[in-house]
Amino acid sequence: MAVPGPCWFAAPRAGDIVWCRFPQRELSGPGPKPRTALVVRVGESNGHPVAEVAYGTSQKVDSLYAGEFAITPDDGAAFAASG
């Protein structure tokens, strides 16, 4: 992997929960509000580190649909491991 530039945080690992500025339809770049995301995979592209993430939310986690899950403080070790 190429040497990354300066950073303030440790590189993410698969399974980490991170903040991400997801693009929005009206904007050509990152959205204005950071949102939670689950790191699915990390690697590199053209010598630069990249992370594949899945969009997340902290809202309405009391009614989940098929394929959705919530990691809450009640989940103990899973919540702690998520960072």
MARRO-500515 format. One line per 10 residues: their letters; for each residue x, y, z of N, C-alpha, C. Coordinates in Angstrom, 2 decimals. Example, Ala and Ser with C-alpha at 12.3 -4.5 7.8 and 13.67 -1.06 7.14 Angstrom:
AS = 13.19 -5.69 7.80 12.30 -4.50 7.80 13.20 -3.30 7.80 ~ 12.85 -2.25 7.08 13.67 -1.06 7.14 12.90 0.03 7.87 .
***
This chain:
MAVPGPCWFA = 0.84 -1.18 0.00 0.00 0.00 0.00 0.89 1.24 0.00 ~ 0.48 2.25 -0.72 1.24 3.49 -0.78 1.24 4.18 0.58 ~ 2.25 4.98 0.81 2.34 5.72 2.06 1.29 6.83 2.04 ~ 0.36 6.82 3.01 -0.68 7.85 3.01 -0.11 9.20 3.43 ~ -0.81 10.24 3.06 -0.43 11.58 3.48 -0.74 11.77 4.96 ~ -0.57 12.98 5.45 -0.84 13.21 6.87 -2.29 12.90 7.21 ~ -2.50 12.33 8.39 -3.86 12.05 8.82 -3.96 12.23 10.33 ~ -5.17 12.45 10.80 -5.39 12.68 12.21 -5.88 11.45 12.92 ~ -6.35 10.48 12.19 -6.95 9.29 12.79 -6.28 8.05 12.23 ~ -6.40 6.96 12.97 -5.90 5.68 12.47 -6.73 5.27 11.25 .
APRAGDIVWC = -6.12 4.54 10.32 -6.84 4.08 9.14 -7.97 3.15 9.58 ~ -9.13 3.22 8.90 -10.24 2.35 9.28 -9.98 0.90 8.91 ~ -10.68 0.02 9.59 -10.64 -1.41 9.29 -12.06 -1.87 9.03 ~ -12.20 -2.97 8.29 -13.53 -3.53 8.04 -14.23 -3.78 9.37 ~ -15.48 -3.37 9.47 -16.25 -3.50 10.69 -16.31 -2.23 11.52 ~ -15.42 -1.27 11.24 -15.44 0.00 11.96 -16.66 0.82 11.56 ~ -17.12 1.65 12.47 -18.15 2.64 12.19 -17.42 3.98 12.08 ~ -17.64 4.68 10.97 -16.95 5.95 10.72 -17.95 7.03 10.34 ~ -17.49 8.26 10.31 -18.29 9.37 9.81 -17.92 9.61 8.36 ~ -18.91 9.86 7.51 -18.69 10.02 6.08 -19.65 11.09 5.54 .
RFPQRELSGP = -19.17 11.91 4.64 -20.03 12.91 3.99 -20.50 12.34 2.64 ~ -21.68 11.70 2.66 -22.21 11.07 1.46 -22.67 12.11 0.45 ~ -22.44 11.86 -0.84 -22.94 12.79 -1.87 -24.46 12.87 -1.83 ~ -24.98 14.00 -2.23 -26.42 14.19 -2.33 -26.76 14.58 -3.76 ~ -27.99 14.34 -4.17 -28.39 14.61 -5.56 -28.11 16.04 -5.99 ~ -28.37 16.99 -5.12 -28.22 18.40 -5.50 -26.77 18.86 -5.56 ~ -25.86 18.09 -4.97 -24.47 18.52 -4.87 -23.56 17.64 -5.72 ~ -22.50 18.24 -6.24 -21.57 17.48 -7.05 -20.47 16.84 -6.21 ~ -20.35 17.23 -4.95 -19.31 16.70 -4.08 -19.89 16.15 -2.79 ~ -19.05 16.02 -1.79 -19.53 15.49 -0.50 -20.65 16.34 0.09 .
GPKPRTALVV = -21.58 15.67 0.76 -22.68 16.37 1.41 -22.19 17.21 2.59 ~ -23.01 18.13 3.06 -22.60 19.04 4.12 -22.61 18.40 5.51 ~ -23.33 17.31 5.68 -23.49 16.74 7.01 -22.84 15.36 7.10 ~ -21.93 15.17 8.08 -21.35 13.83 8.24 -22.40 12.85 8.75 ~ -22.36 11.64 8.20 -23.30 10.58 8.58 -22.51 9.33 8.94 ~ -23.12 8.46 9.71 -22.44 7.22 10.09 -22.39 6.26 8.91 ~ -21.33 5.46 8.88 -21.16 4.46 7.82 -20.41 3.27 8.40 ~ -20.71 2.09 7.89 -20.03 0.86 8.26 -18.95 0.58 7.22 ~ -17.71 0.42 7.65 -16.62 0.08 6.73 -16.77 -1.38 6.34 ~ -16.99 -1.62 5.06 -17.20 -2.97 4.55 -15.86 -3.59 4.12 .
RVGESNGHPV = -15.02 -2.78 3.47 -13.76 -3.30 2.94 -12.78 -2.14 2.80 ~ -11.50 -2.41 2.99 -10.45 -1.41 2.77 -9.44 -1.97 1.78 ~ -8.77 -1.10 1.08 -7.77 -1.53 0.11 -7.11 -0.31 -0.50 ~ -6.73 -0.42 -1.77 -6.13 0.71 -2.45 -6.55 0.72 -3.91 ~ -6.50 1.90 -4.48 -6.82 2.10 -5.89 -5.83 3.09 -6.45 ~ -5.13 2.70 -7.49 -4.10 3.56 -8.09 -3.10 4.07 -7.06 ~ -2.75 3.21 -6.11 -1.76 3.57 -5.10 -2.27 4.41 -3.96 ~ -3.59 4.64 -3.90 -4.17 5.45 -2.83 -5.09 4.58 -1.97 ~ -5.07 4.78 -0.65 -5.96 3.99 0.21 -7.42 4.36 -0.04 ~ -8.29 3.35 -0.04 -9.73 3.55 -0.22 -10.48 2.68 0.78 .
AEVAYGTSQK = -11.70 3.08 1.07 -12.57 2.30 1.94 -13.95 2.22 1.30 ~ -14.52 1.02 1.28 -15.90 0.83 0.82 -16.77 0.87 2.05 ~ -17.79 1.72 2.04 -18.64 1.88 3.21 -20.10 1.68 2.85 ~ -20.89 1.33 3.86 -22.35 1.22 3.72 -22.97 2.33 4.56 ~ -23.90 3.05 3.97 -24.58 4.15 4.63 -25.23 3.70 5.93 ~ -25.18 4.52 6.93 -25.81 4.20 8.20 -26.60 5.38 8.74 ~ -27.35 5.14 9.78 -28.12 6.20 10.42 -28.26 5.89 11.90 ~ -28.47 6.91 12.66 -28.73 6.72 14.09 -30.20 7.01 14.40 ~ -30.99 7.23 13.35 -32.41 7.55 13.52 -33.27 6.32 13.27 ~ -34.39 6.25 13.95 -35.42 5.22 13.74 -34.85 3.79 13.76 .
VDSLYAGEFA = -33.99 3.50 14.70 -33.41 2.16 14.79 -34.30 1.20 15.57 ~ -35.47 1.67 16.01 -36.38 0.79 16.74 -37.30 0.00 15.81 ~ -37.35 0.35 14.52 -38.14 -0.45 13.56 -37.24 -0.73 12.35 ~ -36.67 -1.93 12.31 -35.72 -2.29 11.27 -36.40 -3.16 10.21 ~ -35.98 -3.01 8.97 -36.48 -3.79 7.85 -35.50 -4.91 7.52 ~ -35.91 -5.83 6.66 -35.05 -6.94 6.24 -33.72 -6.39 5.72 ~ -32.62 -6.94 6.20 -31.29 -6.51 5.78 -30.71 -5.39 6.62 ~ -31.50 -4.79 7.49 -31.00 -3.73 8.37 -30.64 -4.32 9.73 ~ -29.73 -3.65 10.42 -29.37 -4.05 11.77 -28.98 -2.82 12.57 ~ -29.01 -2.94 13.86 -28.62 -1.85 14.74 -27.57 -2.36 15.72 .
ITPDDGAAFA = -26.57 -1.53 15.97 -25.58 -1.81 17.01 -25.80 -0.75 18.07 ~ -26.29 -1.15 19.22 -26.62 -0.22 20.30 -25.74 -0.49 21.52 ~ -25.72 0.42 22.49 -24.95 0.18 23.71 -25.34 -1.13 24.41 ~ -26.58 -1.58 24.23 -27.01 -2.84 24.83 -26.30 -4.06 24.23 ~ -25.65 -3.88 23.08 -24.94 -4.97 22.41 -23.54 -5.20 22.97 ~ -23.17 -4.48 24.00 -21.91 -4.69 24.71 -20.68 -4.72 23.85 ~ -20.11 -5.93 23.66 -18.84 -6.08 22.95 -18.93 -5.60 21.50 ~ -20.06 -5.85 20.83 -20.20 -5.41 19.44 -20.19 -3.88 19.37 ~ -20.85 -3.23 20.32 -20.88 -1.78 20.36 -19.47 -1.23 20.62 ~ -18.75 -1.83 21.55 -17.39 -1.39 21.88 -16.45 -1.62 20.69 .
ASG = -16.59 -2.75 20.02 -15.71 -3.10 18.89 -15.97 -2.19 17.69 ~ -17.17 -1.63 17.58 -17.50 -0.79 16.43 -16.80 0.57 16.48 ~ -16.23 0.90 17.63 -15.49 2.16 17.73 -16.44 3.31 17.99 .
***
